[in-house]
């Protein structure tokens, strides 16, 4: 018998599109600009033009919010048309990303 599981996220996510900068590539410097799709206090989903490998370590910056964090790539899904949905897990933000303030500042509904 097949069981159905409902997974709830531990953190609320804010659906938003802001510029994100990813810095890092094994063995060479790589910089890419993308757009966030959603953000939480633990991570973000970024739409990128490059495929990132699971486990890669990057520096993520959200310049409009003066936020930077080391992060690791949790997943990278091909979306077609040369785009990828890249999930990042923050690994030590320079300061906390206050998700409620972010939602208020950009006036998007929280998920």
C-alpha positions in Angstrom: 0.0 0.0 0.0 1.3 3.4 -0.9 1.4 6.1 1.8 1.0 9.7 1.2 3.2 12.1 3.2 2.6 15.8 3.7 5.8 17.7 4.2 5.7 21.1 5.9 8.6 23.5 5.8 10.0 24.5 9.1 10.5 28.1 8.0 8.1 30.4 6.2 9.1 31.4 2.7 8.7 34.8 1.0 7.9 34.6 -2.7 9.9 37.4 -4.2 12.1 38.4 -7.1 15.3 40.2 -6.1 18.8 40.2 -7.6 21.1 37.6 -6.2 24.8 37.2 -6.8 26.4 33.8 -6.5 30.2 33.7 -6.2 32.2 30.5 -6.4 33.2 27.5 -8.5 35.6 24.7 -7.7 39.1 25.5 -8.9 38.1 28.9 -10.5 36.4 32.1 -9.7 32.8 32.2 -11.0 30.2 34.9 -10.6 26.6 34.7 -11.6 23.7 37.0 -11.2 20.2 35.5 -10.8 16.8 36.2 -9.4 15.4 34.8 -6.2 12.1 32.9 -6.5 11.6 32.5 -2.8 13.6 33.2 0.4 13.5 32.0 4.0 15.8 32.5 6.9 17.5 29.2 6.1 17.9 29.4 2.4 16.7 30.6 -1.0 15.7 29.3 -4.4 17.5 31.2 -7.2 16.8 31.1 -10.9 20.2 30.8 -12.6 21.5 30.4 -16.1 24.2 28.0 -15.0 23.9 24.5 -13.6 25.4 24.3 -10.1 26.4 21.0 -8.6 24.8 19.7 -5.4 27.2 20.3 -2.5 29.1 23.2 -4.1 29.9 26.0 -1.7 29.1 29.5 -2.8 28.9 33.0 -1.4 25.4 34.4 -1.9 24.8 38.1 -1.8 21.4 39.9 -1.9 22.8 43.4 -2.6 19.5 45.2 -2.2 19.2 43.9 1.4 22.9 44.2 2.3 22.9 40.4 3.0 25.7 37.9 2.4 26.0 34.3 3.4 28.1 31.3 2.7 25.8 28.7 1.3 25.8 25.2 -0.2 23.8 24.0 -3.2 21.1 21.7 -2.0 19.7 21.0 -5.5 19.7 22.3 -9.0 16.7 21.5 -11.3 16.7 22.1 -15.0 13.7 24.3 -15.9 14.3 24.5 -19.6 15.3 27.4 -21.9 18.7 27.5 -20.3 17.4 28.2 -16.8 17.9 26.3 -13.5 16.1 26.4 -10.1 19.0 26.4 -7.7 18.3 25.7 -4.0 20.8 27.2 -1.6 21.0 26.5 2.1 22.6 29.3 4.1 25.7 28.2 6.1 26.5 31.1 8.4 25.0 34.5 7.4 26.9 37.6 8.2 23.8 38.8 9.9 20.3 37.3 10.2 18.0 37.7 7.2 14.8 38.9 8.9 12.2 37.3 6.7 9.2 39.2 8.1 11.0 42.5 7.4 11.8 41.3 3.9 8.2 40.5 3.3 7.1 43.9 4.5 9.7 45.8 2.6 8.8 44.2 -0.7 5.0 43.9 0.0 4.7 40.3 -1.1 2.5 37.7 0.7 4.4 35.3 2.9 4.0 31.6 2.1 
